[in-house]
Amino acid sequence: MDYLGYLISGWGVVLVAVAVYAFSLLRRGRALTARVPADRRRWMTTDD
């Protein structure tokens, strides 16, 4: 149990890094979505 602190901090760093990456990926995706012209959008996002 001497290495429990290292284990927990290692998992913590990895989880925080994945969360930050996912958040930045979603932000970038939403920003790029606004740049797509209406006639080039996928069929699932039309206003029908």
PDB file of N, CA, C and O in Angstrom, chain B, residues numbered from 101:
ATOM      1  N   MET B 101       0.810  -1.203   0.000  1.00  0.00           N
ATOM      2  CA  MET B 101       0.000   0.000   0.000  1.00  0.00           C
ATOM      3  C   MET B 101       0.856   1.272   0.000  1.00  0.00           C
ATOM      4  O   MET B 101       0.342   2.376   0.179  1.00  0.00           O
ATOM      5  N   ASP B 102       2.143   1.105  -0.199  1.00  0.00           N
ATOM      6  CA  ASP B 102       3.028   2.268  -0.219  1.00  0.00           C
ATOM      7  C   ASP B 102       2.813   3.130  -1.451  1.00  0.00           C
ATOM      8  O   ASP B 102       3.087   4.330  -1.423  1.00  0.00           O
ATOM      9  N   TYR B 103       2.328   2.537  -2.526  1.00  0.00           N
ATOM     10  CA  TYR B 103       2.199   3.246  -3.790  1.00  0.00           C
ATOM     11  C   TYR B 103       0.776   3.692  -4.097  1.00  0.00           C
ATOM     12  O   TYR B 103       0.483   4.094  -5.223  1.00  0.00           O
ATOM     13  N   LEU B 104      -0.092   3.628  -3.131  1.00  0.00           N
ATOM     14  CA  LEU B 104      -1.487   3.985  -3.352  1.00  0.00           C
ATOM     15  C   LEU B 104      -1.638   5.460  -3.757  1.00  0.00           C
ATOM     16  O   LEU B 104      -2.470   5.785  -4.603  1.00  0.00           O
ATOM     17  N   GLY B 105      -0.858   6.329  -3.173  1.00  0.00           N
ATOM     18  CA  GLY B 105      -0.908   7.751  -3.525  1.00  0.00           C
ATOM     19  C   GLY B 105      -0.517   7.987  -4.971  1.00  0.00           C
ATOM     20  O   GLY B 105      -1.144   8.786  -5.667  1.00  0.00           O
ATOM     21  N   TYR B 106       0.530   7.285  -5.428  1.00  0.00           N
ATOM     22  CA  TYR B 106       0.948   7.403  -6.821  1.00  0.00           C
ATOM     23  C   TYR B 106      -0.124   6.857  -7.757  1.00  0.00           C
ATOM     24  O   TYR B 106      -0.389   7.432  -8.813  1.00  0.00           O
ATOM     25  N   LEU B 107      -0.726   5.762  -7.369  1.00  0.00           N
ATOM     26  CA  LEU B 107      -1.767   5.154  -8.184  1.00  0.00           C
ATOM     27  C   LEU B 107      -2.972   6.083  -8.325  1.00  0.00           C
ATOM     28  O   LEU B 107      -3.480   6.287  -9.428  1.00  0.00           O
ATOM     29  N   ILE B 108      -3.417   6.635  -7.222  1.00  0.00           N
ATOM     30  CA  ILE B 108      -4.585   7.518  -7.258  1.00  0.00           C
ATOM     31  C   ILE B 108      -4.269   8.802  -8.011  1.00  0.00           C
ATOM     32  O   ILE B 108      -5.091   9.267  -8.801  1.00  0.00           O
ATOM     33  N   SER B 109      -3.104   9.379  -7.784  1.00  0.00           N
ATOM     34  CA  SER B 109      -2.762  10.613  -8.498  1.00  0.00           C
ATOM     35  C   SER B 109      -2.565  10.353  -9.983  1.00  0.00           C
ATOM     36  O   SER B 109      -2.912  11.208 -10.798  1.00  0.00           O
ATOM     37  N   GLY B 110      -2.024   9.207 -10.361  1.00  0.00           N
ATOM     38  CA  GLY B 110      -1.876   8.861 -11.773  1.00  0.00           C
ATOM     39  C   GLY B 110      -3.211   8.738 -12.467  1.00  0.00           C
ATOM     40  O   GLY B 110      -3.396   9.269 -13.562  1.00  0.00           O
ATOM     41  N   TRP B 111      -4.148   8.041 -11.842  1.00  0.00           N
ATOM     42  CA  TRP B 111      -5.496   7.924 -12.400  1.00  0.00           C
ATOM     43  C   TRP B 111      -6.174   9.291 -12.459  1.00  0.00           C
ATOM     44  O   TRP B 111      -6.884   9.597 -13.417  1.00  0.00           O
ATOM     45  N   GLY B 112      -5.953  10.105 -11.439  1.00  0.00           N
ATOM     46  CA  GLY B 112      -6.548  11.438 -11.421  1.00  0.00           C
ATOM     47  C   GLY B 112      -6.052  12.291 -12.577  1.00  0.00           C
ATOM     48  O   GLY B 112      -6.838  12.978 -13.229  1.00  0.00           O
ATOM     49  N   VAL B 113      -4.745  12.250 -12.834  1.00  0.00           N
ATOM     50  CA  VAL B 113      -4.174  13.018 -13.939  1.00  0.00           C
ATOM     51  C   VAL B 113      -4.747  12.544 -15.271  1.00  0.00           C
ATOM     52  O   VAL B 113      -5.085  13.362 -16.127  1.00  0.00           O
ATOM     53  N   VAL B 114      -4.856  11.250 -15.447  1.00  0.00           N
ATOM     54  CA  VAL B 114      -5.383  10.698 -16.701  1.00  0.00           C
ATOM     55  C   VAL B 114      -6.848  11.090 -16.884  1.00  0.00           C
ATOM     56  O   VAL B 114      -7.244  11.499 -17.976  1.00  0.00           O
ATOM     57  N   LEU B 115      -7.641  10.973 -15.852  1.00  0.00           N
ATOM     58  CA  LEU B 115      -9.061  11.311 -15.959  1.00  0.00           C
ATOM     59  C   LEU B 115      -9.271  12.796 -16.238  1.00  0.00           C
ATOM     60  O   LEU B 115     -10.140  13.164 -17.029  1.00  0.00           O
ATOM     61  N   VAL B 116      -8.483  13.643 -15.597  1.00  0.00           N
ATOM     62  CA  VAL B 116      -8.596  15.077 -15.851  1.00  0.00           C
ATOM     63  C   VAL B 116      -8.171  15.386 -17.285  1.00  0.00           C
ATOM     64  O   VAL B 116      -8.810  16.198 -17.954  1.00  0.00           O
ATOM     65  N   ALA B 117      -7.108  14.754 -17.762  1.00  0.00           N
ATOM     66  CA  ALA B 117      -6.648  14.999 -19.133  1.00  0.00           C
ATOM     67  C   ALA B 117      -7.700  14.568 -20.147  1.00  0.00           C
ATOM     68  O   ALA B 117      -7.935  15.275 -21.126  1.00  0.00           O
ATOM     69  N   VAL B 118      -8.330  13.434 -19.933  1.00  0.00           N
ATOM     70  CA  VAL B 118      -9.372  12.961 -20.848  1.00  0.00           C
ATOM     71  C   VAL B 118     -10.581  13.894 -20.806  1.00  0.00           C
ATOM     72  O   VAL B 118     -11.179  14.176 -21.845  1.00  0.00           O
ATOM     73  N   ALA B 119     -10.945  14.372 -19.623  1.00  0.00           N
ATOM     74  CA  ALA B 119     -12.084  15.287 -19.506  1.00  0.00           C
ATOM     75  C   ALA B 119     -11.798  16.608 -20.219  1.00  0.00           C
ATOM     76  O   ALA B 119     -12.672  17.142 -20.902  1.00  0.00           O
ATOM     77  N   VAL B 120     -10.598  17.132 -20.069  1.00  0.00           N
ATOM     78  CA  VAL B 120     -10.232  18.385 -20.739  1.00  0.00           C
ATOM     79  C   VAL B 120     -10.233  18.192 -22.248  1.00  0.00           C
ATOM     80  O   VAL B 120     -10.703  19.063 -22.980  1.00  0.00           O
ATOM     81  N   TYR B 121      -9.719  17.072 -22.721  1.00  0.00           N
ATOM     82  CA  TYR B 121      -9.707  16.794 -24.156  1.00  0.00           C
ATOM     83  C   TYR B 121     -11.134  16.676 -24.700  1.00  0.00           C
ATOM     84  O   TYR B 121     -11.438  17.226 -25.758  1.00  0.00           O
ATOM     85  N   ALA B 122     -12.000  15.970 -23.993  1.00  0.00           N
ATOM     86  CA  ALA B 122     -13.386  15.815 -24.434  1.00  0.00           C
ATOM     87  C   ALA B 122     -14.097  17.165 -24.469  1.00  0.00           C
ATOM     88  O   ALA B 122     -14.843  17.444 -25.408  1.00  0.00           O
ATOM     89  N   PHE B 123     -13.879  17.995 -23.470  1.00  0.00           N
ATOM     90  CA  PHE B 123     -14.501  19.320 -23.433  1.00  0.00           C
ATOM     91  C   PHE B 123     -14.020  20.180 -24.599  1.00  0.00           C
ATOM     92  O   PHE B 123     -14.821  20.858 -25.242  1.00  0.00           O
ATOM     93  N   SER B 124     -12.722  20.156 -24.872  1.00  0.00           N
ATOM     94  CA  SER B 124     -12.201  20.963 -25.977  1.00  0.00           C
ATOM     95  C   SER B 124     -12.681  20.428 -27.324  1.00  0.00           C
ATOM     96  O   SER B 124     -12.919  21.206 -28.247  1.00  0.00           O
ATOM     97  N   LEU B 125     -12.823  19.124 -27.444  1.00  0.00           N
ATOM     98  CA  LEU B 125     -13.318  18.527 -28.673  1.00  0.00           C
ATOM     99  C   LEU B 125     -14.774  18.920 -28.933  1.00  0.00           C
ATOM    100  O   LEU B 125     -15.143  19.222 -30.067  1.00  0.00           O
ATOM    101  N   LEU B 126     -15.591  18.916 -27.894  1.00  0.00           N
ATOM    102  CA  LEU B 126     -16.984  19.323 -28.043  1.00  0.00           C
ATOM    103  C   LEU B 126     -17.101  20.799 -28.386  1.00  0.00           C
ATOM    104  O   LEU B 126     -17.921  21.174 -29.223  1.00  0.00           O
ATOM    105  N   ARG B 127     -16.292  21.645 -27.751  1.00  0.00           N
ATOM    106  CA  ARG B 127     -16.311  23.072 -28.070  1.00  0.00           C
ATOM    107  C   ARG B 127     -15.917  23.324 -29.509  1.00  0.00           C
ATOM    108  O   ARG B 127     -16.540  24.133 -30.197  1.00  0.00           O
ATOM    109  N   ARG B 128     -14.884  22.632 -29.968  1.00  0.00           N
ATOM    110  CA  ARG B 128     -14.428  22.810 -31.354  1.00  0.00           C
ATOM    111  C   ARG B 128     -15.481  22.312 -32.336  1.00  0.00           C
ATOM    112  O   ARG B 128     -15.711  22.940 -33.369  1.00  0.00           O
ATOM    113  N   GLY B 129     -16.121  21.193 -32.024  1.00  0.00           N
ATOM    114  CA  GLY B 129     -17.168  20.663 -32.884  1.00  0.00           C
ATOM    115  C   GLY B 129     -18.344  21.600 -33.004  1.00  0.00           C
ATOM    116  O   GLY B 129     -18.887  21.779 -34.094  1.00  0.00           O
ATOM    117  N   ARG B 130     -18.746  22.198 -31.904  1.00  0.00           N
ATOM    118  CA  ARG B 130     -19.863  23.144 -31.943  1.00  0.00           C
ATOM    119  C   ARG B 130     -19.501  24.388 -32.726  1.00  0.00           C
ATOM    120  O   ARG B 130     -20.341  24.940 -33.436  1.00  0.00           O
ATOM    121  N   ALA B 131     -18.259  24.837 -32.606  1.00  0.00           N
ATOM    122  CA  ALA B 131     -17.828  26.012 -33.361  1.00  0.00           C
ATOM    123  C   ALA B 131     -17.781  25.708 -34.854  1.00  0.00           C
ATOM    124  O   ALA B 131     -18.152  26.553 -35.670  1.00  0.00           O
ATOM    125  N   LEU B 132     -17.333  24.523 -35.216  1.00  0.00           N
ATOM    126  CA  LEU B 132     -17.266  24.158 -36.630  1.00  0.00           C
ATOM    127  C   LEU B 132     -18.644  23.909 -37.223  1.00  0.00           C
ATOM    128  O   LEU B 132     -18.853  24.119 -38.418  1.00  0.00           O
ATOM    129  N   THR B 133     -19.584  23.465 -36.401  1.00  0.00           N
ATOM    130  CA  THR B 133     -20.939  23.228 -36.878  1.00  0.00           C
ATOM    131  C   THR B 133     -21.574  24.509 -37.396  1.00  0.00           C
ATOM    132  O   THR B 133     -22.307  24.487 -38.385  1.00  0.00           O
ATOM    133  N   ALA B 134     -21.300  25.602 -36.745  1.00  0.00           N
ATOM    134  CA  ALA B 134     -21.885  26.880 -37.160  1.00  0.00           C
ATOM    135  C   ALA B 134     -21.345  27.338 -38.512  1.00  0.00           C
ATOM    136  O   ALA B 134     -21.982  28.149 -39.184  1.00  0.00           O
ATOM    137  N   ARG B 135     -20.192  26.836 -38.917  1.00  0.00           N
ATOM    138  CA  ARG B 135     -19.584  27.268 -40.168  1.00  0.00           C
ATOM    139  C   ARG B 135     -20.066  26.481 -41.383  1.00  0.00           C
ATOM    140  O   ARG B 135     -19.772  26.861 -42.516  1.00  0.00           O
ATOM    141  N   VAL B 136     -20.794  25.401 -41.168  1.00  0.00           N
ATOM    142  CA  VAL B 136     -21.275  24.577 -42.284  1.00  0.00           C
ATOM    143  C   VAL B 136     -22.510  25.238 -42.890  1.00  0.00           C
ATOM    144  O   VAL B 136     -23.440  25.579 -42.160  1.00  0.00           O
ATOM    145  N   PRO B 137     -22.538  25.426 -44.213  1.00  0.00           N
ATOM    146  CA  PRO B 137     -23.727  26.013 -44.846  1.00  0.00           C
ATOM    147  C   PRO B 137     -24.959  25.120 -44.662  1.00  0.00           C
ATOM    148  O   PRO B 137     -24.839  23.904 -44.514  1.00  0.00           O
ATOM    149  N   ALA B 138     -26.119  25.727 -44.672  1.00  0.00           N
ATOM    150  CA  ALA B 138     -27.360  24.995 -44.411  1.00  0.00           C
ATOM    151  C   ALA B 138     -27.608  23.890 -45.437  1.00  0.00           C
ATOM    152  O   ALA B 138     -28.139  22.837 -45.088  1.00  0.00           O
ATOM    153  N   ASP B 139     -27.234  24.114 -46.688  1.00  0.00           N
ATOM    154  CA  ASP B 139     -27.480  23.093 -47.705  1.00  0.00           C
ATOM    155  C   ASP B 139     -26.474  21.946 -47.656  1.00  0.00           C
ATOM    156  O   ASP B 139     -26.664  20.941 -48.342  1.00  0.00           O
ATOM    157  N   ARG B 140     -25.417  22.069 -46.868  1.00  0.00           N
ATOM    158  CA  ARG B 140     -24.417  21.005 -46.749  1.00  0.00           C
ATOM    159  C   ARG B 140     -24.536  20.227 -45.449  1.00  0.00           C
ATOM    160  O   ARG B 140     -23.729  19.333 -45.191  1.00  0.00           O
ATOM    161  N   ARG B 141     -25.519  20.548 -44.631  1.00  0.00           N
ATOM    162  CA  ARG B 141     -25.684  19.855 -43.349  1.00  0.00           C
ATOM    163  C   ARG B 141     -26.259  18.472 -43.566  1.00  0.00           C
ATOM    164  O   ARG B 141     -26.870  18.193 -44.598  1.00  0.00           O
ATOM    165  N   ARG B 142     -26.059  17.616 -42.594  1.00  0.00           N
ATOM    166  CA  ARG B 142     -26.564  16.247 -42.683  1.00  0.00           C
ATOM    167  C   ARG B 142     -28.079  16.239 -42.604  1.00  0.00           C
ATOM    168  O   ARG B 142     -28.681  17.186 -42.097  1.00  0.00           O
ATOM    169  N   TRP B 143     -28.688  15.198 -43.089  1.00  0.00           N
ATOM    170  CA  TRP B 143     -30.134  15.110 -43.142  1.00  0.00           C
ATOM    171  C   TRP B 143     -30.757  15.090 -41.742  1.00  0.00           C
ATOM    172  O   TRP B 143     -31.922  15.455 -41.584  1.00  0.00           O
ATOM    173  N   MET B 144     -30.009  14.675 -40.742  1.00  0.00           N
ATOM    174  CA  MET B 144     -30.556  14.579 -39.387  1.00  0.00           C
ATOM    175  C   MET B 144     -30.753  15.938 -38.731  1.00  0.00           C
ATOM    176  O   MET B 144     -31.476  16.047 -37.741  1.00  0.00           O
ATOM    177  N   THR B 145     -30.120  16.972 -39.269  1.00  0.00           N
ATOM    178  CA  THR B 145     -30.187  18.277 -38.631  1.00  0.00           C
ATOM    179  C   THR B 145     -31.005  19.280 -39.415  1.00  0.00           C
ATOM    180  O   THR B 145     -30.912  20.479 -39.151  1.00  0.00           O
ATOM    181  N   THR B 146     -31.803  18.834 -40.371  1.00  0.00           N
ATOM    182  CA  THR B 146     -32.617  19.771 -41.148  1.00  0.00           C
ATOM    183  C   THR B 146     -33.815  20.212 -40.356  1.00  0.00           C
ATOM    184  O   THR B 146     -34.158  19.598 -39.345  1.00  0.00           O
ATOM    185  N   ASP B 147     -34.461  21.274 -40.804  1.00  0.00           N
ATOM    186  CA  ASP B 147     -35.608  21.848 -40.102  1.00  0.00           C
ATOM    187  C   ASP B 147     -36.940  21.316 -40.623  1.00  0.00           C
ATOM    188  O   ASP B 147     -37.956  21.994 -40.472  1.00  0.00           O
ATOM    189  N   ASP B 148     -36.974  20.150 -41.218  1.00  0.00           N
ATOM    190  CA  ASP B 148     -38.217  19.582 -41.778  1.00  0.00           C
ATOM    191  C   ASP B 148     -39.202  19.228 -40.702  1.00  0.00           C
ATOM    192  O   ASP B 148     -40.293  18.742 -41.000  1.00  0.00           O
TER     193      ASP B 148
END
